[in-house]
Amino acid sequence: MEFVLNFSLNYIVLTAAGCVFVILLIVLLAKRKSLSKIAKHSITVLMIVLIIYFSFIIWITIAAGRNQPANPPSPLPSLSYIYGRIL
C-alpha cells in the first residue's frame, strides 16, 4: 500500500495525469464531431479513471492533512552532548 501511495502522490505522476486529463478534454471538445464512437468512449473511460484518481488524491489529502501528533515535537540532544556523556 505504501508503494501505491508513494507512486500516486508523486509530483511527476500528478503532473502527467493532469496534462493527460487536459489533453483528453481538449481533444474530446475540439474533435467531438469527427471522432468515432469507440474513440469517444475510450477517451470518456480514461477521463473517468483520471477523475477517480484525482478524487482519491483529494480524499487522501483531506484525510491525512489533519494528522497532527499528540504532543508537540521536542528537539533531540546534540551528538556532542550524547557522546560527551558516554565518554
C-alpha positions as CSV (number, residue, x, y, z in Angstrom):
1,M,0.0,0.0,0.0
2,E,2.9,2.3,0.7
3,F,4.2,1.9,-2.8
4,V,0.8,2.8,-4.3
5,L,0.6,5.9,-2.2
6,N,4.2,6.9,-2.9
7,F,3.6,6.4,-6.6
8,S,0.2,8.1,-6.8
9,L,1.3,11.1,-4.7
10,N,4.5,11.6,-6.7
11,Y,4.7,15.1,-8.4
12,I,5.6,13.6,-11.7
13,V,2.6,11.3,-11.8
14,L,0.3,14.0,-10.7
15,T,1.6,16.4,-13.4
16,A,1.4,13.7,-16.1
17,A,-2.2,12.8,-15.0
18,G,-3.2,16.5,-15.1
19,C,-1.7,17.0,-18.5
20,V,-3.3,13.9,-19.9
21,F,-6.6,15.0,-18.5
22,V,-6.4,18.4,-20.1
23,I,-5.3,17.0,-23.4
24,L,-8.1,14.4,-23.4
25,L,-10.6,17.2,-22.6
26,I,-9.4,19.4,-25.4
27,V,-9.4,16.5,-27.9
28,L,-12.9,15.5,-26.8
29,L,-14.3,19.0,-27.1
30,A,-12.4,20.0,-30.3
31,K,-13.0,16.8,-32.3
32,R,-16.3,15.6,-30.9
33,K,-17.9,15.5,-34.3
34,S,-15.1,13.8,-36.2
35,L,-14.2,11.1,-33.6
36,S,-15.5,7.6,-33.9
37,K,-17.8,6.2,-31.3
38,I,-15.1,3.9,-30.0
39,A,-12.6,6.8,-29.6
40,K,-15.2,8.9,-27.8
41,H,-15.9,6.0,-25.4
42,S,-12.2,5.3,-24.9
43,I,-11.5,9.0,-24.1
44,T,-14.5,9.1,-21.8
45,V,-13.4,6.0,-19.9
46,L,-9.9,7.4,-19.5
47,M,-11.3,10.7,-18.2
48,I,-13.5,8.8,-15.7
49,V,-10.4,6.9,-14.5
50,L,-8.5,10.2,-14.1
51,I,-11.4,11.8,-12.2
52,I,-11.4,8.8,-9.8
53,Y,-7.7,9.2,-9.4
54,F,-8.0,12.9,-8.6
55,S,-10.8,12.2,-6.2
56,F,-8.6,9.7,-4.4
57,I,-5.8,12.2,-4.2
58,I,-8.1,14.8,-2.8
59,W,-9.5,12.3,-0.3
60,I,-6.1,11.3,0.9
61,T,-5.0,14.9,1.2
62,I,-8.0,15.8,3.3
63,A,-7.8,12.6,5.4
64,A,-4.1,12.9,6.1
65,G,-4.0,16.7,6.3
66,R,-5.3,16.8,9.8
67,N,-3.0,14.2,11.1
68,Q,-1.2,16.0,13.9
69,P,1.0,14.4,16.5
70,A,-0.4,14.2,20.1
71,N,2.5,16.2,21.5
72,P,4.5,19.0,20.0
73,P,7.9,17.9,18.7
74,S,10.8,18.0,21.1
75,P,14.3,18.8,20.0
76,L,16.9,16.0,20.1
77,P,20.1,16.5,22.0
78,S,23.2,17.1,20.0
79,L,25.7,14.3,19.3
80,S,28.4,16.1,21.3
81,Y,26.1,16.1,24.3
82,I,25.3,12.4,23.9
83,Y,28.8,11.3,23.2
84,G,30.2,13.6,25.9
85,R,28.0,11.8,28.5
86,I,29.1,8.4,27.3
87,L,32.8,9.1,27.1
